[in-house]
Amino acid sequence: MAQEETKTDYMTIICMLIGFVMLIYIGMLALFMFYPPAFKSLVADPMFIYEKFRKEQVLYSDPYRDILWATNPDKPKGVTINTDQAYQGATLFESTHFKGAQLIDMAGNVIHSWKLPYEKACVEEAENGIPEHMYFWGRAHLSKEGQLFGIYDCYTSSHLVKLDHDGTELWRYSDHPHHDVEETEDGFVYTFSTHSNMDPNPAMPQITEPYMDEFVVKLDANGQEVQRISIFKAFEGSPAEHMLTQMIHDPTGGRLNAGDMLHPNSIEIIPEALEELYPFYKQGHLMLSFRNNGLLAILDPESEKITYAAYGPWRAQHDPRFWEDGSVIMYDNEGWLGEGGASRVIQFDPQSMFIFWQYTGTEQKPLYSAFNSSVDPLPNGNILITESAGGRLLEVNQAGEIVWEFYNPYREMYEGAEMMPSVFRGRRYSGDKLSFVGARQ
């Protein structure tokens, strides 16, 4: 009798185990059937699964709940200020609603645009029935030949593409590129790539796995990867190695993914003209911006090591650019505590960190965007500023006066409120880079 009871117990345990395995199998099968891109993302790179499900839960059926749309019923539309002090040219920018890039003249008229159809921009997502509003376009700029670089952020994938003047895709790079793209004088291209890392890093014992492992990648003129530099390894063995131990697992207090310690968002190539101005400026080296810990660093692509790194009086910064005197100007998203909004644009000495110019907005026209945003130093000494959350591009002079201003004119109604899409990085172009516009007209 005891033996029979033992057999019965064994059979019960075995049946329970089989049932448990079957439940897991059925759950994974359902996940694959109903959310195939998310399933593939989980298998291929588990760091991305939280973000992808967050997007689905919030945006899948309700795109206007995202920060990229804002309720702005009182904002004007189009160009509101256009003085003779403005630098003449055409402005390239992206809007949440358009899924491409637009080039406008000084009056705000669209004179050229680039846009890939959804089924070509995000092939896998389109095939699996993911809604079209789930993808975005950003970080566009013109190449030396006037062609367009940009990054499509799809639902479970991202793609750096190069488009011809007529929108024809010339090539794409699809190994998780994000946030920025910069072209060298000899036609190479730098961008960021990210992957999750499940292995402990002895240089960062305070970090638990998984975490986002970030890379700078170099592409040739045909979009083929020729170099991959681990940013964490670039800190190891460098003068800035101690900064690795200061990084925390969730530096944004839960606003972004845990494990996203760096969040690199900008690459700027140091030109030859600046090489003698500071000892840490070397031609071809790369200035990198890390949003989540407020860090700026310079990377030597040859030694693959960090040669300069600094924290400063800014928070969640974007788009550091070089001025002709070697100073750095950038959008400080959340570092201002005075009047005129929480954001500011600052110009500072990269050695002393002294801020000798800033634009902070006014009580009537505050400046604030918690995300994205950019600056573009112009040849006449003015600065083109992109205030992403405000849907605004503005050009200011050294006196802090607005000499040109443009609000995204597009609107959509949602639950009785007028919604305005955000704008991404604005760049002003003139001369030869716009020759294709004249030919087209």
C-alpha positions in Angstrom: 0.0 0.0 0.0 2.8 2.4 0.9 4.5 1.7 -2.4 1.3 2.5 -4.3 0.9 5.8 -2.4 4.5 6.7 -3.3 3.9 5.9 -6.9 0.8 8.0 -6.8 2.7 10.9 -5.3 5.4 10.7 -8.0 2.8 10.6 -10.7 1.1 13.7 -9.2 4.4 15.6 -9.1 5.2 14.5 -12.7 1.7 15.6 -13.9 2.1 18.9 -12.1 5.5 19.5 -13.7 4.1 18.6 -17.2 1.2 20.9 -16.6 3.5 23.8 -15.5 5.7 23.3 -18.6 2.6 23.2 -20.8 1.3 26.5 -19.3 4.7 28.1 -20.0 4.6 26.8 -23.6 1.0 28.0 -24.2 1.9 31.4 -22.7 5.0 31.8 -25.0 3.0 30.6 -28.0 0.3 33.2 -27.3 3.0 35.9 -26.9 4.5 34.8 -30.2 1.1 34.8 -31.9 -0.2 38.1 -30.6 3.0 40.1 -30.1 5.6 38.5 -32.5 8.0 41.5 -32.6 8.1 41.8 -28.8 8.7 38.0 -28.6 11.6 38.2 -30.9 13.0 41.2 -28.9 12.7 39.2 -25.7 14.6 36.3 -27.2 17.2 38.4 -28.9 17.8 41.2 -26.4 15.9 41.1 -23.1 16.9 44.7 -22.1 14.5 46.0 -24.7 11.4 44.1 -23.6 10.3 46.5 -20.8 10.5 49.5 -23.2 8.6 47.7 -25.9 5.8 46.6 -23.6 5.6 50.1 -22.1 5.2 51.5 -25.6 2.5 49.0 -26.3 0.6 49.6 -23.1 0.6 53.3 -23.5 0.7 54.0 -27.2 -0.6 51.0 -29.0 -4.2 52.3 -29.0 -3.6 55.8 -27.7 -0.7 57.6 -29.4 -1.5 61.0 -27.9 -0.6 59.9 -24.4 3.1 59.9 -25.3 5.3 62.9 -24.4 5.8 63.5 -28.1 2.3 65.1 -28.2 1.3 68.1 -26.1 -1.9 70.0 -25.4 -1.1 73.5 -26.6 -4.3 75.3 -27.6 -2.8 78.8 -27.3 0.4 78.3 -29.3 0.5 80.1 -32.7 1.3 78.3 -36.0 4.2 78.7 -38.4 6.6 81.7 -38.5 5.8 84.4 -35.9 9.1 86.4 -36.0 11.4 86.9 -39.0 13.7 89.8 -38.8 16.6 90.9 -41.0 19.0 89.8 -38.3 18.2 86.1 -38.9 20.7 84.0 -40.8 19.2 83.3 -44.2 18.8 79.7 -45.3 16.5 76.7 -45.0 15.7 74.8 -41.8 15.6 71.0 -41.6 13.5 69.5 -38.8 11.3 66.5 -37.9 7.8 66.4 -36.4 6.2 63.6 -34.5 3.3 63.5 -36.9 5.2 63.4 -40.2 7.5 60.4 -39.8 10.1 62.0 -42.0 12.1 65.2 -42.4 11.0 68.6 -43.8 12.9 71.5 -45.1 11.3 74.9 -44.7 12.2 78.4 -46.0 12.4 81.5 -43.8 8.7 82.0 -44.2 7.9 78.5 -42.9 6.9 77.0 -46.3 7.9 73.4 -46.9 10.3 73.4 -49.9 11.4 69.8 -49.7 10.6 66.6 -47.7 11.8 63.1 -47.2 9.7 60.2 -46.0 9.8 56.4 -46.4 6.5 54.5 -46.5 5.9 52.6 -43.3 6.2 49.2 -45.0 9.7 50.2 -46.2 10.8 52.0 -43.1 9.8 49.3 -40.6 9.5 46.1 -42.6 9.2 43.6 -39.7 6.7 45.8 -37.8 4.5 46.4 -40.9 4.4 42.7 -41.7 3.3 41.9 -38.1 0.5 44.4 -38.1 2.0 46.9 -35.7 0.2 50.3 -36.1 1.9 52.9 -38.1 1.8 55.5 -35.3 4.3 53.3 -33.3 7.3 54.5 -35.3 9.2 57.8 -35.3 11.9 59.5 -37.3 14.6 61.7 -35.9 18.2 63.0 -35.9 18.1 64.1 -39.6 20.9 66.1 -41.2 22.2 66.6 -44.7 25.3 64.9 -45.9 28.2 66.7 -47.6 26.4 66.0 -51.0 23.1 67.2 -49.7 21.6 63.7 -49.2 19.8 62.9 -45.9 20.8 60.8 -42.9 18.1 59.9 -40.3 17.2 57.2 -37.8 13.8 55.4 -37.9 12.8 54.2 -34.4 10.4 51.4 -35.1 8.6 49.2 -32.6 11.2 46.6 -32.0 13.9 47.8 -34.3 15.7 50.9 -35.4 17.4 51.8 -38.7 19.9 54.5 -39.7 19.1 55.3 -43.3 20.7 57.4 -46.0 18.2 58.8 -48.5 18.8 60.5 -51.9 17.2 63.8 -52.7 14.0 62.1 -54.0 13.7 59.9 -51.0 15.2 56.8 -52.5 16.9 54.6 -49.9 20.6 54.3 -50.6 21.5 52.1 -47.6 20.6 51.3 -44.0 22.3 50.1 -40.9 20.0 48.1 -38.5 22.1 47.0 -35.5 20.1 49.1 -32.9 21.4 52.6 -34.0 20.1 55.5 -31.9 20.2 59.2 -31.1 22.8 60.6 -33.5 24.7 60.3 -36.7 27.8 62.4 -37.8 29.7 62.3 -41.0 33.5 62.7 -41.3 35.2 64.8 -43.9 36.3 61.6 -45.7 32.8 60.1 -45.8 32.7 57.8 -42.8 29.7 57.9 -40.5 29.5 57.6 -36.7 26.5 56.5 -34.7 25.6 54.8 -31.5 24.5 51.1 -31.1 23.1 49.5 -28.0 22.7 45.9 -26.7 21.9 44.4 -23.4 24.7 42.8 -21.4 24.0 39.9 -19.0 27.6 39.5 -17.8 29.0 41.2 -14.7 31.4 44.0 -15.2 34.3 44.0 -12.6 34.8 47.7 -13.3 31.3 48.4 -12.1 30.6 46.1 -9.2 27.7 48.4 -8.1 25.7 47.5 -11.3 23.4 44.5 -11.5 22.6 42.8 -14.7 21.2 43.2 -17.3 22.4 46.7 -18.3 22.6 48.6 -21.6 26.0 48.2 -23.2 26.6 51.1 -25.4 28.9 51.3 -28.5 30.2 53.9 -30.9 30.2 52.4 -34.4 31.9 53.6 -37.5 30.4 52.9 -40.9 31.9 53.3 -44.4 30.3 55.3 -47.2 28.1 52.3 -48.0 26.8 51.9 -44.5 28.9 48.8 -43.6 30.3 48.6 -40.1 34.1 49.0 -40.0 34.7 49.6 -36.3 32.8 49.0 -33.0 34.0 50.7 -29.7 32.6 49.7 -26.4 32.0 52.9 -24.4 32.3 51.2 -21.0 35.6 49.6 -22.1 36.8 53.0 -23.4 36.5 54.2 -19.8 38.5 51.3 -18.4 42.2 52.0 -18.3 41.6 55.7 -19.1 42.1 58.8 -16.9 38.3 58.7 -16.4 38.1 55.1 -15.2 37.0 56.1 -11.7 33.8 57.5 -13.2 32.6 54.0 -13.8 32.2 53.4 -10.1 30.0 56.5 -9.8 27.4 55.3 -12.3 24.2 54.0 -10.8 21.7 51.5 -12.2 18.7 53.8 -12.5 20.0 57.4 -12.6 16.6 58.9 -13.6 14.7 57.7 -10.6 12.5 55.3 -12.6 11.6 57.6 -15.5 13.6 55.6 -17.9 14.8 52.0 -18.1 16.8 50.6 -15.2 20.2 49.7 -16.6 20.4 52.7 -18.8 23.3 54.4 -17.0 24.7 56.3 -19.9 21.9 57.1 -22.5 24.4 58.6 -25.0 22.6 61.1 -27.2 25.2 63.1 -29.2 28.4 62.7 -31.2 30.4 65.7 -32.3 33.6 65.3 -34.3 36.5 67.7 -33.3 37.6 69.6 -36.4 41.2 70.4 -37.2 40.7 74.1 -36.6 40.1 73.6 -32.9 43.0 71.2 -32.3 45.4 73.8 -30.8 42.8 75.6 -28.6 42.7 73.0 -25.7 45.2 70.2 -24.9 42.4 67.6 -25.0 41.1 68.7 -28.5 42.5 66.4 -31.2 41.3 66.3 -34.8 39.0 63.4 -35.4 38.3 62.7 -31.7 34.7 62.5 -30.7 32.8 64.5 -28.0 30.1 62.3 -26.5 27.2 63.4 -24.4 25.6 61.1 -21.8 22.2 62.3 -20.8 21.4 60.2 -17.7 24.5 61.1 -15.7 25.2 64.5 -17.1 28.6 63.5 -18.4 30.6 64.8 -21.4 33.5 62.8 -22.7 36.0 62.8 -25.6 36.8 59.5 -27.2 39.9 58.8 -29.2 38.7 56.3 -32.0 42.3 55.1 -32.6 43.2 54.1 -29.1 39.5 53.5 -28.3 39.9 55.2 -24.9 38.4 58.2 -23.2 40.8 61.1 -23.1 38.6 63.7 -21.4 35.5 63.6 -19.2 33.7 66.2 -17.1 30.5 66.8 -15.2 29.1 70.3 -15.1 26.3 72.5 -13.9 23.7 71.0 -16.3 21.2 68.2 -16.2 19.9 65.8 -18.9 21.8 67.8 -21.6 21.5 67.4 -25.4 23.5 68.3 -28.5 26.8 69.8 -27.4 28.3 71.7 -30.3 31.6 73.5 -30.8 31.9 77.2 -31.3 34.7 78.6 -33.4 36.7 79.7 -30.3 36.6 76.1 -28.9 33.9 76.7 -26.4 30.9 74.3 -26.2 27.3 75.3 -26.6 24.5 72.9 -25.7 20.9 72.5 -24.6 20.6 72.1 -20.9 17.2 70.4 -20.5 16.6 70.5 -16.7 19.5 72.4 -15.2 18.0 75.9 -14.8 16.3 77.0 -11.5 15.6 80.6 -12.4 12.8 82.3 -14.3 11.9 81.5 -17.9 11.5 77.7 -17.7 13.7 74.8 -16.5 15.7 74.6 -19.7 18.4 76.9 -21.0 21.1 77.0 -23.7 24.6 77.5 -22.3 28.0 78.3 -23.7 31.0 77.4 -21.6 34.7 76.8 -21.4 35.3 73.0 -21.5 38.4 73.3 -19.3 37.2 75.7 -16.5 33.5 74.9 -16.9 32.8 78.6 -16.7 29.5 79.5 -18.3 29.9 82.9 -20.1 26.7 83.0 -22.1 23.2 81.5 -21.6 19.7 81.9 -23.0 17.0 81.1 -20.5 13.7 82.2 -22.1 11.4 84.7 -20.5 8.3 84.7 -18.4 6.2 85.4 -21.5 8.0 82.8 -23.6 9.6 80.2 -21.3 12.0 77.7 -22.6 11.5 74.1 -21.4 11.7 70.6 -22.8 12.5 67.6 -20.7 13.5 65.5 -23.8 15.4 65.9 -27.1 16.0 69.5 -28.1 19.1 70.9 -29.8 21.3 73.9 -30.7 22.8 74.9 -34.0 25.5 77.7 -34.0 25.1 79.8 -37.1 27.8 81.6 -39.1 26.5 85.1 -38.2 26.9 84.4 -34.4 23.2 83.5 -33.8 22.0 80.2 -32.4 19.1 78.1 -33.8 17.4 76.4 -30.8 15.0 73.5 -30.9 12.6 73.3 -28.0 11.2 69.9 -28.7 8.3 69.7 -26.2 7.2 73.2 -27.1 7.0 72.4 -30.8 9.2 75.4 -31.4 12.3 76.5 -33.4 13.8 79.8 -32.5 16.9 81.8 -33.5 18.4 84.1 -31.0 21.3 86.6 -31.2 24.0 87.2 -28.7 21.9 89.7 -26.9 19.3 87.0 -26.3 16.8 88.5 -28.7 14.6 86.2 -30.8 15.2 87.1 -34.4 13.3 84.2 -36.0 10.6 81.9 -34.5 8.6 79.0 -35.9 5.9 76.9 -34.2 4.9 73.5 -35.6 1.7 74.4 -37.5 0.2 70.8 -37.4 -2.6 70.0 -35.0 -4.9 67.1 -34.2 -7.9 67.0 -32.0 -8.0 64.5 -29.1 -10.8 64.3 -26.5 -11.8 67.8 -27.3 -8.3 69.2 -26.9 -6.0 70.5 -29.7 -2.8 68.4 -29.7 0.5 69.7 -31.2 3.3 67.3 -32.1 6.8 67.9 -30.8 9.7 68.8 -33.1 13.1 67.2 -33.2 16.6 68.5 -34.0 16.6 71.7 -36.2 19.5 72.5 -38.5 19.9 75.6 -40.8 21.5 75.1 -44.2 22.5 77.4 -47.0 24.6 77.4 -50.2 25.7 74.3 -52.0 23.9 71.9 -49.7 20.6 73.3 -51.0 21.5 73.1 -54.7 19.1 70.1 -55.2 16.2 72.3 -54.0 16.8 74.8 -56.8 17.2 72.0 -59.4 13.9 70.5 -58.2 12.1 73.8 -58.5 
